[in-house]
Amino acid sequence: MAFASRIRSSLPLVTKILKSDSVSAAANGSIAHRSVLCPTFINSEPSRNFSTAQGKKEVKVKVPLVLFGGSGNYASALYIAAVKANTLEKVESEIFAIVEAMKKSPTFSQFTKDLSVPADTRVKAINEITAEAKFSEITKNFLVVLAQNGRLRNLETISKRFAELTMAHKGEVKAIVTSVIPLPAEEEKELKDTLQELIGQGKKVILEQKIDPSILGGLVIEFDKKVFDMSIKTRARQMERYLREPVNFDNL
Protein backbone atom coordinates (compact mmCIF):
# COMPACT_ATOMS: atom_id res chain seq x y z
CA MET A 1 0.00 0.00 0.00
CA ALA A 2 1.45 3.38 -1.05
CA PHE A 3 0.41 5.15 2.15
CA ALA A 4 2.00 2.49 4.34
CA SER A 5 5.31 2.54 2.45
CA ARG A 6 5.51 6.33 2.65
CA ILE A 7 4.78 6.23 6.37
CA ARG A 8 7.47 3.60 6.95
CA SER A 9 9.98 5.71 5.06
CA SER A 10 9.21 8.67 7.28
CA LEU A 11 9.37 6.88 10.63
CA PRO A 12 13.13 7.50 11.07
CA LEU A 13 12.16 11.18 11.29
CA VAL A 14 10.50 10.45 14.63
CA THR A 15 13.75 9.14 16.08
CA LYS A 16 15.66 12.02 14.55
CA ILE A 17 13.29 14.58 16.05
CA LEU A 18 13.38 12.94 19.47
CA LYS A 19 17.18 12.94 19.47
CA SER A 20 17.67 16.37 17.96
CA ASP A 21 18.58 19.51 19.83
CA SER A 22 15.17 20.91 18.98
CA VAL A 23 13.55 18.65 21.58
CA SER A 24 14.78 20.72 24.48
CA ALA A 25 13.78 23.88 22.70
CA ALA A 26 10.35 22.46 21.97
CA ALA A 27 9.85 21.49 25.59
CA ASN A 28 10.15 25.14 26.53
CA GLY A 29 8.61 26.42 23.32
CA SER A 30 6.25 29.37 23.23
CA ILE A 31 2.73 29.61 21.83
CA ALA A 32 4.24 31.47 18.91
CA HIS A 33 6.47 28.48 18.15
CA ARG A 34 3.46 26.16 18.20
CA SER A 35 1.56 28.42 15.85
CA VAL A 36 4.34 28.03 13.28
CA LEU A 37 4.01 24.25 13.47
CA CYS A 38 0.23 24.17 13.28
CA PRO A 39 -1.41 27.62 13.12
CA THR A 40 -4.95 26.33 12.55
CA PHE A 41 -5.44 24.31 15.73
CA ILE A 42 -4.08 26.30 18.65
CA ASN A 43 -6.59 25.93 21.49
CA SER A 44 -8.86 23.84 19.26
CA GLU A 45 -11.49 21.44 20.59
CA PRO A 46 -11.98 17.87 19.36
CA SER A 47 -15.45 18.74 18.09
CA ARG A 48 -14.11 21.47 15.76
CA ASN A 49 -14.11 20.94 12.01
CA PHE A 50 -10.64 19.74 10.99
CA SER A 51 -10.91 21.37 7.59
CA THR A 52 -8.91 24.52 6.87
CA ALA A 53 -11.41 25.86 4.36
CA GLN A 54 -12.75 29.29 5.20
CA GLY A 55 -15.57 31.43 3.88
CA LYS A 56 -17.69 28.59 2.55
CA LYS A 57 -21.31 28.05 3.45
CA GLU A 58 -21.57 25.66 6.38
CA VAL A 59 -22.78 22.21 5.35
CA LYS A 60 -24.64 20.27 8.00
CA VAL A 61 -23.59 16.63 8.30
CA LYS A 62 -25.42 14.05 10.37
CA VAL A 63 -23.41 11.15 11.73
CA PRO A 64 -24.99 7.78 10.83
CA LEU A 65 -24.38 6.41 14.34
CA VAL A 66 -24.34 8.04 17.76
CA LEU A 67 -21.03 7.23 19.45
CA PHE A 68 -20.29 7.95 23.08
CA GLY A 69 -17.09 8.58 25.02
CA GLY A 70 -13.95 10.48 24.09
CA SER A 71 -12.99 8.17 21.24
CA GLY A 72 -16.50 8.38 19.85
CA ASN A 73 -16.39 12.18 19.95
CA TYR A 74 -13.08 12.33 18.10
CA ALA A 75 -14.25 9.78 15.52
CA SER A 76 -17.49 11.68 14.94
CA ALA A 77 -15.66 14.99 14.52
CA LEU A 78 -13.29 13.42 11.99
CA TYR A 79 -16.21 11.87 10.10
CA ILE A 80 -18.03 15.21 9.87
CA ALA A 81 -14.92 17.02 8.64
CA ALA A 82 -14.13 14.32 6.05
CA VAL A 83 -17.69 14.25 4.69
CA LYS A 84 -17.77 18.05 4.43
CA ALA A 85 -14.51 17.98 2.48
CA ASN A 86 -15.72 15.04 0.35
CA THR A 87 -12.61 13.05 1.29
CA LEU A 88 -14.07 10.30 3.46
CA GLU A 89 -12.47 7.37 1.63
CA LYS A 90 -9.05 9.04 1.49
CA VAL A 91 -9.13 9.97 5.18
CA GLU A 92 -10.23 6.43 6.05
CA SER A 93 -7.27 4.96 4.14
CA GLU A 94 -4.82 7.36 5.76
CA ILE A 95 -6.03 6.73 9.30
CA PHE A 96 -5.87 2.97 8.85
CA ALA A 97 -2.41 3.27 7.27
CA ILE A 98 -0.94 5.16 10.20
CA VAL A 99 -2.52 2.71 12.67
CA GLU A 100 -0.84 -0.13 10.78
CA ALA A 101 2.44 1.77 10.93
CA MET A 102 2.05 2.03 14.72
CA LYS A 103 1.54 -1.74 14.94
CA LYS A 104 4.61 -2.50 12.82
CA SER A 105 7.01 0.01 14.37
CA PRO A 106 7.73 -0.35 18.12
CA THR A 107 9.54 3.00 18.07
CA PHE A 108 6.59 4.83 16.56
CA SER A 109 4.14 3.03 18.83
CA GLN A 110 6.13 3.98 21.92
CA PHE A 111 6.35 7.55 20.71
CA THR A 112 2.56 7.86 20.43
CA LYS A 113 2.05 6.43 23.93
CA ASP A 114 4.79 8.31 25.78
CA LEU A 115 3.13 11.30 27.47
CA SER A 116 6.51 12.53 28.71
CA VAL A 117 7.27 13.66 25.15
CA PRO A 118 6.45 17.40 24.97
CA ALA A 119 3.36 18.28 22.95
CA ASP A 120 5.37 20.49 20.59
CA THR A 121 7.69 17.58 19.82
CA ARG A 122 4.73 15.30 19.08
CA VAL A 123 3.24 17.95 16.78
CA LYS A 124 6.50 18.43 14.93
CA ALA A 125 6.90 14.69 14.39
CA ILE A 126 3.33 14.33 13.12
CA ASN A 127 3.81 17.25 10.73
CA GLU A 128 6.96 15.62 9.37
CA ILE A 129 5.32 12.20 8.97
CA THR A 130 2.11 13.45 7.36
CA ALA A 131 4.06 15.68 4.96
CA GLU A 132 6.28 12.77 3.92
CA ALA A 133 3.24 10.49 3.50
CA LYS A 134 1.37 13.20 1.56
CA PHE A 135 -1.66 12.96 3.82
CA SER A 136 -4.71 15.13 3.27
CA GLU A 137 -5.16 18.30 5.30
CA ILE A 138 -8.08 16.74 7.18
CA THR A 139 -6.01 13.78 8.38
CA LYS A 140 -2.93 15.86 9.11
CA ASN A 141 -4.84 18.40 11.16
CA PHE A 142 -6.73 15.68 13.01
CA LEU A 143 -3.50 13.92 13.99
CA VAL A 144 -2.04 17.25 15.10
CA VAL A 145 -5.03 17.80 17.40
CA LEU A 146 -4.48 14.33 18.88
CA ALA A 147 -0.79 15.11 19.33
CA GLN A 148 -1.53 18.41 21.06
CA ASN A 149 -4.07 16.82 23.39
CA GLY A 150 -1.98 13.74 24.23
CA ARG A 151 -4.48 11.47 22.45
CA LEU A 152 -2.24 9.76 19.91
CA ARG A 153 -2.22 6.76 22.25
CA ASN A 154 -5.96 6.42 21.59
CA LEU A 155 -5.65 6.48 17.81
CA GLU A 156 -6.29 2.75 17.30
CA THR A 157 -9.49 2.91 19.35
CA ILE A 158 -10.58 6.07 17.55
CA SER A 159 -9.91 4.42 14.18
CA LYS A 160 -12.20 1.51 15.11
CA ARG A 161 -15.01 3.90 16.04
CA PHE A 162 -14.36 5.84 12.85
CA ALA A 163 -14.65 2.57 10.90
CA GLU A 164 -18.10 2.04 12.44
CA LEU A 165 -19.17 5.40 11.02
CA THR A 166 -17.71 4.83 7.56
CA MET A 167 -19.32 1.39 7.34
CA ALA A 168 -22.69 2.81 8.35
CA HIS A 169 -22.20 5.60 5.81
CA LYS A 170 -21.68 3.00 3.06
CA GLY A 171 -24.56 0.83 4.28
CA GLU A 172 -22.24 -1.95 5.40
CA VAL A 173 -22.93 -4.26 8.34
CA LYS A 174 -20.04 -6.23 9.84
CA ALA A 175 -20.59 -9.83 10.86
CA ILE A 176 -17.84 -11.46 12.93
CA VAL A 177 -17.80 -15.26 12.68
CA THR A 178 -15.66 -17.19 15.16
CA SER A 179 -14.78 -20.80 14.43
CA VAL A 180 -12.12 -23.36 15.30
CA ILE A 181 -10.78 -23.47 11.73
CA PRO A 182 -11.36 -21.17 8.74
CA LEU A 183 -14.70 -21.71 7.04
CA PRO A 184 -14.54 -23.31 3.57
CA ALA A 185 -15.39 -20.86 0.80
CA GLU A 186 -18.77 -22.47 0.11
CA GLU A 187 -19.85 -22.35 3.76
CA GLU A 188 -18.65 -18.76 4.07
CA LYS A 189 -20.70 -17.74 1.05
CA GLU A 190 -23.77 -19.60 2.33
CA LEU A 191 -23.50 -17.90 5.72
CA LYS A 192 -22.98 -14.50 4.12
CA ASP A 193 -26.02 -14.98 1.87
CA THR A 194 -28.13 -15.99 4.88
CA LEU A 195 -27.10 -12.92 6.84
CA GLN A 196 -27.71 -10.76 3.77
CA GLU A 197 -31.28 -12.03 3.63
CA LEU A 198 -31.75 -11.11 7.28
CA ILE A 199 -30.75 -7.46 6.85
CA GLY A 200 -32.58 -7.09 3.53
CA GLN A 201 -31.86 -4.80 0.61
CA GLY A 202 -29.96 -1.53 0.88
CA LYS A 203 -27.21 -2.86 3.12
CA LYS A 204 -24.20 -5.07 2.53
CA VAL A 205 -22.78 -7.74 4.84
CA ILE A 206 -19.03 -7.62 5.44
CA LEU A 207 -17.94 -10.96 6.85
CA GLU A 208 -14.91 -11.14 9.16
CA GLN A 209 -13.60 -14.52 10.29
CA LYS A 210 -11.87 -15.13 13.61
CA ILE A 211 -10.18 -18.33 14.73
CA ASP A 212 -10.57 -19.45 18.36
CA PRO A 213 -9.83 -23.12 19.18
CA SER A 214 -11.21 -22.64 22.70
CA ILE A 215 -14.83 -22.74 21.45
CA LEU A 216 -14.16 -26.45 20.58
CA GLY A 217 -16.42 -26.40 17.52
CA GLY A 218 -19.51 -24.80 16.05
CA LEU A 219 -19.81 -21.07 15.38
CA VAL A 220 -20.22 -17.80 17.25
CA ILE A 221 -21.74 -15.06 15.10
CA GLU A 222 -21.77 -11.38 16.14
CA PHE A 223 -24.12 -9.55 13.84
CA ASP A 224 -26.18 -6.38 14.00
CA LYS A 225 -25.57 -5.95 17.76
CA LYS A 226 -26.63 -9.55 18.42
CA VAL A 227 -24.60 -12.61 19.36
CA PHE A 228 -25.58 -16.09 18.16
CA ASP A 229 -23.51 -18.55 20.17
CA MET A 230 -23.70 -22.00 18.61
CA SER A 231 -20.33 -23.20 19.88
CA ILE A 232 -19.75 -26.64 21.36
CA LYS A 233 -18.19 -24.95 24.37
CA THR A 234 -21.41 -23.09 25.20
CA ARG A 235 -23.59 -26.13 24.51
CA ALA A 236 -21.43 -28.22 26.84
CA ARG A 237 -21.79 -25.63 29.60
CA GLN A 238 -25.55 -25.53 29.12
CA MET A 239 -25.71 -29.32 29.31
CA GLU A 240 -23.55 -29.32 32.44
CA ARG A 241 -25.86 -26.84 34.17
CA TYR A 242 -28.87 -28.92 33.13
CA LEU A 243 -27.37 -32.13 34.54
CA ARG A 244 -26.55 -30.41 37.82
CA GLU A 245 -30.09 -29.17 38.35
CA PRO A 246 -32.08 -31.28 40.83
CA VAL A 247 -34.73 -33.50 39.31
CA ASN A 248 -38.33 -32.66 40.23
CA PHE A 249 -40.01 -36.07 40.42
CA ASP A 250 -43.46 -34.47 40.86
CA ASN A 251 -43.30 -33.41 37.22
CA LEU A 252 -42.43 -36.90 35.97
C-alpha positions as CSV (number, residue, x, y, z in Angstrom):
1,M,0.0,0.0,0.0
2,A,1.5,3.4,-1.0
3,F,0.4,5.2,2.2
4,A,2.0,2.5,4.3
5,S,5.3,2.5,2.5
6,R,5.5,6.3,2.7
7,I,4.8,6.2,6.4
8,R,7.5,3.6,7.0
9,S,10.0,5.7,5.1
10,S,9.2,8.7,7.3
11,L,9.4,6.9,10.6
12,P,13.1,7.5,11.1
13,L,12.2,11.2,11.3
14,V,10.5,10.5,14.6
15,T,13.8,9.1,16.1
16,K,15.7,12.0,14.5
17,I,13.3,14.6,16.1
18,L,13.4,12.9,19.5
19,K,17.2,12.9,19.5
20,S,17.7,16.4,18.0
21,D,18.6,19.5,19.8
22,S,15.2,20.9,19.0
23,V,13.5,18.7,21.6
24,S,14.8,20.7,24.5
25,A,13.8,23.9,22.7
26,A,10.3,22.5,22.0
27,A,9.9,21.5,25.6
28,N,10.1,25.1,26.5
29,G,8.6,26.4,23.3
30,S,6.3,29.4,23.2
31,I,2.7,29.6,21.8
32,A,4.2,31.5,18.9
33,H,6.5,28.5,18.1
34,R,3.5,26.2,18.2
35,S,1.6,28.4,15.8
36,V,4.3,28.0,13.3
37,L,4.0,24.2,13.5
38,C,0.2,24.2,13.3
39,P,-1.4,27.6,13.1
40,T,-4.9,26.3,12.6
41,F,-5.4,24.3,15.7
42,I,-4.1,26.3,18.6
43,N,-6.6,25.9,21.5
44,S,-8.9,23.8,19.3
45,E,-11.5,21.4,20.6
46,P,-12.0,17.9,19.4
47,S,-15.5,18.7,18.1
48,R,-14.1,21.5,15.8
49,N,-14.1,20.9,12.0
50,F,-10.6,19.7,11.0
51,S,-10.9,21.4,7.6
52,T,-8.9,24.5,6.9
53,A,-11.4,25.9,4.4
54,Q,-12.8,29.3,5.2
55,G,-15.6,31.4,3.9
56,K,-17.7,28.6,2.5
57,K,-21.3,28.1,3.4
58,E,-21.6,25.7,6.4
59,V,-22.8,22.2,5.4
60,K,-24.6,20.3,8.0
61,V,-23.6,16.6,8.3
62,K,-25.4,14.0,10.4
63,V,-23.4,11.1,11.7
64,P,-25.0,7.8,10.8
65,L,-24.4,6.4,14.3
66,V,-24.3,8.0,17.8
67,L,-21.0,7.2,19.5
68,F,-20.3,8.0,23.1
69,G,-17.1,8.6,25.0
70,G,-13.9,10.5,24.1
71,S,-13.0,8.2,21.2
72,G,-16.5,8.4,19.8
73,N,-16.4,12.2,20.0
74,Y,-13.1,12.3,18.1
75,A,-14.2,9.8,15.5
76,S,-17.5,11.7,14.9
77,A,-15.7,15.0,14.5
78,L,-13.3,13.4,12.0
79,Y,-16.2,11.9,10.1
80,I,-18.0,15.2,9.9
81,A,-14.9,17.0,8.6
82,A,-14.1,14.3,6.1
83,V,-17.7,14.3,4.7
84,K,-17.8,18.1,4.4
85,A,-14.5,18.0,2.5
86,N,-15.7,15.0,0.3
87,T,-12.6,13.1,1.3
88,L,-14.1,10.3,3.5
89,E,-12.5,7.4,1.6
90,K,-9.0,9.0,1.5
91,V,-9.1,10.0,5.2
92,E,-10.2,6.4,6.1
93,S,-7.3,5.0,4.1
94,E,-4.8,7.4,5.8
95,I,-6.0,6.7,9.3
96,F,-5.9,3.0,8.8
97,A,-2.4,3.3,7.3
98,I,-0.9,5.2,10.2
99,V,-2.5,2.7,12.7
100,E,-0.8,-0.1,10.8
101,A,2.4,1.8,10.9
102,M,2.0,2.0,14.7
103,K,1.5,-1.7,14.9
104,K,4.6,-2.5,12.8
105,S,7.0,0.0,14.4
106,P,7.7,-0.3,18.1
107,T,9.5,3.0,18.1
108,F,6.6,4.8,16.6
109,S,4.1,3.0,18.8
110,Q,6.1,4.0,21.9
111,F,6.4,7.6,20.7
112,T,2.6,7.9,20.4
113,K,2.1,6.4,23.9
114,D,4.8,8.3,25.8
115,L,3.1,11.3,27.5
116,S,6.5,12.5,28.7
117,V,7.3,13.7,25.2
118,P,6.4,17.4,25.0
119,A,3.4,18.3,22.9
120,D,5.4,20.5,20.6
121,T,7.7,17.6,19.8
122,R,4.7,15.3,19.1
123,V,3.2,17.9,16.8
124,K,6.5,18.4,14.9
125,A,6.9,14.7,14.4
126,I,3.3,14.3,13.1
127,N,3.8,17.2,10.7
128,E,7.0,15.6,9.4
129,I,5.3,12.2,9.0
130,T,2.1,13.5,7.4
131,A,4.1,15.7,5.0
132,E,6.3,12.8,3.9
133,A,3.2,10.5,3.5
134,K,1.4,13.2,1.6
135,F,-1.7,13.0,3.8
136,S,-4.7,15.1,3.3
137,E,-5.2,18.3,5.3
138,I,-8.1,16.7,7.2
139,T,-6.0,13.8,8.4
140,K,-2.9,15.9,9.1
141,N,-4.8,18.4,11.2
142,F,-6.7,15.7,13.0
143,L,-3.5,13.9,14.0
144,V,-2.0,17.2,15.1
145,V,-5.0,17.8,17.4
146,L,-4.5,14.3,18.9
147,A,-0.8,15.1,19.3
148,Q,-1.5,18.4,21.1
149,N,-4.1,16.8,23.4
150,G,-2.0,13.7,24.2
151,R,-4.5,11.5,22.4
152,L,-2.2,9.8,19.9
153,R,-2.2,6.8,22.2
154,N,-6.0,6.4,21.6
155,L,-5.6,6.5,17.8
156,E,-6.3,2.8,17.3
157,T,-9.5,2.9,19.3
158,I,-10.6,6.1,17.6
159,S,-9.9,4.4,14.2
160,K,-12.2,1.5,15.1
161,R,-15.0,3.9,16.0
162,F,-14.4,5.8,12.8
163,A,-14.7,2.6,10.9
164,E,-18.1,2.0,12.4
165,L,-19.2,5.4,11.0
166,T,-17.7,4.8,7.6
167,M,-19.3,1.4,7.3
168,A,-22.7,2.8,8.4
169,H,-22.2,5.6,5.8
170,K,-21.7,3.0,3.1
171,G,-24.6,0.8,4.3
172,E,-22.2,-1.9,5.4
173,V,-22.9,-4.3,8.3
174,K,-20.0,-6.2,9.8
175,A,-20.6,-9.8,10.9
176,I,-17.8,-11.5,12.9
177,V,-17.8,-15.3,12.7
178,T,-15.7,-17.2,15.2
179,S,-14.8,-20.8,14.4
180,V,-12.1,-23.4,15.3
181,I,-10.8,-23.5,11.7
182,P,-11.4,-21.2,8.7
183,L,-14.7,-21.7,7.0
184,P,-14.5,-23.3,3.6
185,A,-15.4,-20.9,0.8
186,E,-18.8,-22.5,0.1
187,E,-19.8,-22.3,3.8
188,E,-18.6,-18.8,4.1
189,K,-20.7,-17.7,1.0
190,E,-23.8,-19.6,2.3
191,L,-23.5,-17.9,5.7
192,K,-23.0,-14.5,4.1
193,D,-26.0,-15.0,1.9
194,T,-28.1,-16.0,4.9
195,L,-27.1,-12.9,6.8
196,Q,-27.7,-10.8,3.8
197,E,-31.3,-12.0,3.6
198,L,-31.8,-11.1,7.3
199,I,-30.7,-7.5,6.8
200,G,-32.6,-7.1,3.5
201,Q,-31.9,-4.8,0.6
202,G,-30.0,-1.5,0.9
203,K,-27.2,-2.9,3.1
204,K,-24.2,-5.1,2.5
205,V,-22.8,-7.7,4.8
206,I,-19.0,-7.6,5.4
207,L,-17.9,-11.0,6.8
208,E,-14.9,-11.1,9.2
209,Q,-13.6,-14.5,10.3
210,K,-11.9,-15.1,13.6
211,I,-10.2,-18.3,14.7
212,D,-10.6,-19.5,18.4
213,P,-9.8,-23.1,19.2
214,S,-11.2,-22.6,22.7
215,I,-14.8,-22.7,21.4
216,L,-14.2,-26.4,20.6
217,G,-16.4,-26.4,17.5
218,G,-19.5,-24.8,16.0
219,L,-19.8,-21.1,15.4
220,V,-20.2,-17.8,17.3
221,I,-21.7,-15.1,15.1
222,E,-21.8,-11.4,16.1
223,F,-24.1,-9.5,13.8
224,D,-26.2,-6.4,14.0
225,K,-25.6,-5.9,17.8
226,K,-26.6,-9.5,18.4
227,V,-24.6,-12.6,19.4
228,F,-25.6,-16.1,18.2
229,D,-23.5,-18.6,20.2
230,M,-23.7,-22.0,18.6
231,S,-20.3,-23.2,19.9
232,I,-19.8,-26.6,21.4
233,K,-18.2,-25.0,24.4
234,T,-21.4,-23.1,25.2
235,R,-23.6,-26.1,24.5
236,A,-21.4,-28.2,26.8
237,R,-21.8,-25.6,29.6
238,Q,-25.6,-25.5,29.1
239,M,-25.7,-29.3,29.3
240,E,-23.6,-29.3,32.4
241,R,-25.9,-26.8,34.2
242,Y,-28.9,-28.9,33.1
243,L,-27.4,-32.1,34.5
244,R,-26.6,-30.4,37.8
245,E,-30.1,-29.2,38.3
246,P,-32.1,-31.3,40.8
247,V,-34.7,-33.5,39.3
248,N,-38.3,-32.7,40.2
249,F,-40.0,-36.1,40.4
250,D,-43.5,-34.5,40.9
251,N,-43.3,-33.4,37.2
252,L,-42.4,-36.9,36.0
